[in-house]
Amino acid sequence: MRGQINLALDNLEAVLAAAGMGLGDTTRLGIYATDVDEALKNFDLLAMRFGPLECAPPMTLLGVTRLAVPGLLFEIEATAAS
């Protein structure tokens, strides 16, 4: 799961950059995980990305039985505004 969380954050940063924004412009996060306990063990990855920006957007973490793509364990959606 750790690798998928890193990849999701990389993808989020890339999408935001394409829109002329960054993680600091994030106003909300929705996170879906097939194993909430495992996701929480790896939330240091979010802290490493958002912490230096002093950005702590409201977040919802939902446990799900599965995601749309087989093998996908973690999904993140974000709202951002500049």
C-alpha positions in Angstrom: 0.0 0.0 0.0 2.9 2.4 0.7 3.9 2.4 -2.9 0.4 3.1 -4.0 0.1 6.0 -1.6 3.3 7.5 -2.9 2.1 7.1 -6.4 -1.3 8.7 -5.7 0.5 11.7 -4.1 2.9 12.0 -7.1 -0.1 11.9 -9.4 -2.0 14.5 -7.3 1.0 16.8 -7.4 1.3 16.4 -11.2 -2.4 17.2 -11.8 -2.2 20.2 -9.5 1.0 21.4 -11.2 -0.7 21.1 -14.6 -3.4 23.5 -13.3 -0.8 25.9 -11.9 -1.3 24.8 -8.3 0.4 22.7 -5.7 -0.5 20.7 -2.6 -0.8 23.9 -0.6 -3.9 24.8 -2.7 -5.7 21.7 -1.6 -8.9 22.4 0.3 -10.2 18.9 0.8 -9.1 15.3 0.5 -11.2 12.2 0.1 -9.3 9.0 0.7 -10.5 5.5 0.0 -8.6 2.5 1.3 -9.3 -1.3 1.2 -7.4 -1.6 4.6 -7.9 1.5 6.8 -5.4 0.3 9.4 -2.7 -0.2 6.8 -3.4 3.2 5.3 -3.1 4.9 8.6 0.3 3.2 9.2 1.5 5.0 6.1 0.0 8.4 6.7 3.4 9.7 7.4 3.7 10.0 3.7 0.9 12.6 3.6 2.6 14.4 6.6 5.9 14.5 4.7 4.2 16.1 1.7 1.7 18.5 3.3 3.6 19.2 6.6 6.3 21.4 5.2 3.6 23.5 3.4 1.8 23.9 6.7 -1.3 22.7 4.9 -3.8 20.4 6.6 -6.9 20.2 4.4 -10.0 18.6 5.9 -9.9 14.9 5.1 -12.3 11.9 5.0 -10.9 8.4 5.1 -13.3 5.7 4.0 -12.8 2.0 4.2 -14.0 0.2 1.2 -14.2 -3.5 0.3 -12.6 -2.9 -3.1 -11.8 -0.2 -5.6 -12.6 0.0 -9.4 -9.2 -1.4 -10.6 -8.2 -4.9 -9.4 -5.3 -4.7 -7.0 -5.8 -1.0 -6.2 -5.6 -0.5 -2.5 -5.7 3.3 -2.1 -7.3 6.1 -3.9 -7.2 9.8 -3.3 -9.4 12.6 -4.6 -8.8 16.2 -3.9 -10.4 19.6 -4.2 -8.1 22.6 -4.8 -8.5 26.3 -5.3 -6.0 29.0 -6.0 
